[in-house]
Every structure is written in C-alpha cells, then in structure tokens.
Amino acid sequence: MEQKINKKYSHIAVMKKEIIKYLKIKKNGIYVDATFGYGGHTKEILKKLGKNGKIYAIDKDPEIKKEAEKITDPRFYFIYGSFSKIYNYATKLGIKKKIDGILFDLGVSSPQLDNPKRGFSFINDGPLDMRMNQKNYISASKWLRKEKEKKIFIILKKYGEERYAKKIARAIKKQNKKKIITRTNELANLICSTIPKSKKKRKKHPATRSFQAIRIHVNQELKELDIALKNILDVMNKKSRILIISFHSLEDKKVKNFILNNSTYNNIPKKLSILENNLQKQKKIRLKNIKKISPNKNEIKKNPRSRSAILRVSETL
Ligand SMILES: C[S@@+](CC[C@H](N)C(=O)[O-])C[C@H]1O[C@@H](n2cnc3c(N)ncnc32)[C@H](O)[C@@H]1O
C-alpha cells in the first residue's frame, strides 16, 4: 500500500512491532483499524494478511479520506466517519461478530497537530479550530466564546491538569469581551502572559496543557471512546484481539476499567460467598486481560511523541 498523504507533514506509527505481535493476525481474518491516520499500522497489518484477509480502516478526518480513497488494495476498505459508530458500520458491512482484531490509536496524528491550518498548533499560527472534522461539533474559537468561564476552567483542569486553569479561563473570557480570539497564536500568547513568569521556564510550552484540554473537549474524544467501548464487544468475533493505545491518563483509565469490568467478577469479601455466587451467575465475563505495554526507551528517543503511549491488549472469550 503506497500512501503519500501531504508529504510536508508525517506521522510515526507507535509500537508497530508490538501491535503486530499482539494482534495475532490470521491470514484470512477480518481486522479494523479504528484510527487510520497516516496508515502506519494498517500498512503493517496488510503485510501479514493473506489474499482473502480484509482490513476496514476508519477515520473522521476529511484530509485523510481524500488520500485513503486513492488506495486500491482490494483487501483495504475505508470508512469515513467516527469510530463511535462501529456497531452501525459492522452491521451495515456484514462483519458483526466476525472481526478478529481491532486497533485504536487514540488522539490526533502529528500532521493534524503540526499543520497550522488545522488550528491545533500553539507554535505556528493558524485559525483557532482544532476539529478533526469541521462538520462535527464547534470550533475551539466558537466554544471559548460561547462557554461559561467556570466550564472552561473545569475543562482546562480536568483534561489538561493545568495548574493555572482558573486564571487562564478568566483571561480568555476577558479577552473575548474585548476582541474574539480567533487565532492559535492569540490564545497561546494570552496563556503565556497569564502564567507567572517564574513558571515559564518549564520544559513544555506553557500552552501545551490548555491546548490539549481544549482539543479533547472540542472533539468530544472521551465521549467517542465511551460509546466505542460500550459497543465493541458486540461486534467482535470469539477469541479476537482488542488493542487500544491511549495518550492521556483519563483515556487509559477508561480502557483499563473496560477491560477490568469485562474480565473479572466484582471484588466481594469471601464471607459473602452466596452473594458472590449469585453475582457470578449474573455477570458475564467476556474478556481476558492480556497485557499492558509502553514504548521502549529506543522508540521514545526516536519518536518523543510516543512517550505517553500506553497499549492495552485484551482478548474476547
Ligand atoms: C494517532 S492518529 C492514528 C495514526 C495511525 N495509527 C498511523 O499510524 O498513521 C489518530 C487518528 O484517529 C482519527 N480519529 C480520532 N478520533 C476519531 C474518532 N472518534 N473517529 C474516527 N477517527 C478518529 C484522527 O483523525 C487521526 O487521524
């Protein structure tokens, strides 16, 4: 599969070797890459698939769609949309309960982050947008304009763990009353001027956390993940693999709980064994927890953006 998406920007797929190892690819199996991006993982999966194998790749970004549709490999099928609709897609395509492996590589790709036109970059100026798909939700600029200060504070605190969330939220609302913030540089500069000078020497750009938080909110990333996790077990084959790479602690917590809730019985004290027995009868165990993996030092050195990645592997029963 030759893919040349927007050559100026590139994306390095994380934990490629580990993904291939833990997907345990069957030559003629059916696989889903729920976050196609620049196709780094799909390409590796295709190398392992036989002529009757199939990979369905999902992405909601229109830039990705344009390029993915140029791919002519008959084993590849592109779905333009959100992975939260996995149940609908699987039903429509007749692959419900037939999927042998699925991969989620959550978040945004490097080109989405780096291309200033997309409005995610606090380094290079662009329109303050941050949407993976402009037909979904509202732009970051519009959200900051319409939202209450308290809610902005909560988002910055919760999704960005930003220490100065309160000050930043206040500064945003104040600025928007004078002149609406429409450019990424305007927001980045405002955040820099809000954070106390002595704290600015930290390794990360002072706007990193706020931009991350706003991006997660604008794209409803956690909600998308919740819906996907709710439906995923109903589309997978028996003994199929579910691989999820997350880059944010809140995402990883959701993935961890999903695996835990579906792979264990409630932790009930031994003396309540009758109750436990009843619960065990009621609750269906549907998953086996396989492994949690982080990128090795070498990978982090070559691709610093991989440093926060956590891969969780589970298998359906
Ligand atoms: C980290 S990148 C994936 C990179 C890819 N694995 C590769 O190797 O090139 C995440 C991709 O998922 C897409 N994405 C994020 N959330 C999505 C969602 N809810 N539905 C569909 N695509 C989504 C983004 O547009 C982006 O292209």
The ligand as an SDF file (V2000), in Angstrom:
LIG
                    3D

 27 29  0  0  0  0  0  0  0  0999 V2000
   -2.9200    8.9260   16.4220 C   0  0  0  0  0  0  0  0  0  0  0  0
   -3.6900    9.0770   14.8800 S   0  0  0  0  0  0  0  0  0  0  0  0
   -3.5700    7.4660   14.1920 C   0  0  0  0  0  0  0  0  0  0  0  0
   -2.3090    7.2330   13.4660 C   0  0  0  0  0  0  0  0  0  0  0  0
   -2.2500    5.9170   12.7220 C   0  0  0  0  0  0  0  0  0  0  0  0
   -2.3350    4.7940   13.6180 N   0  0  0  0  0  0  0  0  0  0  0  0
   -0.9870    5.8400   11.9000 C   0  0  0  0  0  0  0  0  0  0  0  0
   -0.1520    5.0030   12.1890 O   0  0  0  0  0  0  0  0  0  0  0  0
   -0.8350    6.6340   10.9710 O   0  0  0  0  0  0  0  0  0  0  0  0
   -5.3770    9.1550   15.2750 C   0  0  0  0  0  0  0  0  0  0  0  0
   -6.2980    9.2530   14.0650 C   0  0  0  0  0  0  0  0  0  0  0  0
   -7.5960    8.9040   14.5030 O   0  0  0  0  0  0  0  0  0  0  0  0
   -8.5360    9.7960   13.9860 C   0  0  0  0  0  0  0  0  0  0  0  0
   -9.6150    9.8540   14.9740 N   0  0  0  0  0  0  0  0  0  0  0  0
   -9.5570   10.3280   16.2300 C   0  0  0  0  0  0  0  0  0  0  0  0
  -10.7280   10.1820   16.8510 N   0  0  0  0  0  0  0  0  0  0  0  0
  -11.5510    9.5740   15.9640 C   0  0  0  0  0  0  0  0  0  0  0  0
  -12.8980    9.1280   16.0220 C   0  0  0  0  0  0  0  0  0  0  0  0
  -13.6310    9.2940   17.1110 N   0  0  0  0  0  0  0  0  0  0  0  0
  -13.3960    8.5310   14.9280 N   0  0  0  0  0  0  0  0  0  0  0  0
  -12.6550    8.3510   13.8140 C   0  0  0  0  0  0  0  0  0  0  0  0
  -11.3820    8.7570   13.6980 N   0  0  0  0  0  0  0  0  0  0  0  0
  -10.8350    9.3560   14.7600 C   0  0  0  0  0  0  0  0  0  0  0  0
   -7.8140   11.1050   13.7910 C   0  0  0  0  0  0  0  0  0  0  0  0
   -8.4140   11.8540   12.7550 O   0  0  0  0  0  0  0  0  0  0  0  0
   -6.3930   10.6240   13.4400 C   0  0  0  0  0  0  0  0  0  0  0  0
   -6.2230   10.5610   12.0530 O   0  0  0  0  0  0  0  0  0  0  0  0
  1  2  1  0
  2  3  1  0
  2 10  1  0
  3  4  1  0
  4  5  1  0
  5  6  1  0
  5  7  1  0
  7  8  2  0
  7  9  1  0
 10 11  1  0
 11 12  1  0
 11 26  1  0
 12 13  1  0
 13 14  1  0
 13 24  1  0
 14 15  1  0
 14 23  1  0
 15 16  2  0
 16 17  1  0
 17 18  1  0
 17 23  2  0
 18 19  1  0
 18 20  2  0
 20 21  1  0
 21 22  2  0
 22 23  1  0
 24 25  1  0
 24 26  1  0
 26 27  1  0
M  CHG  2   2   1   9  -1
M  END
$$$$
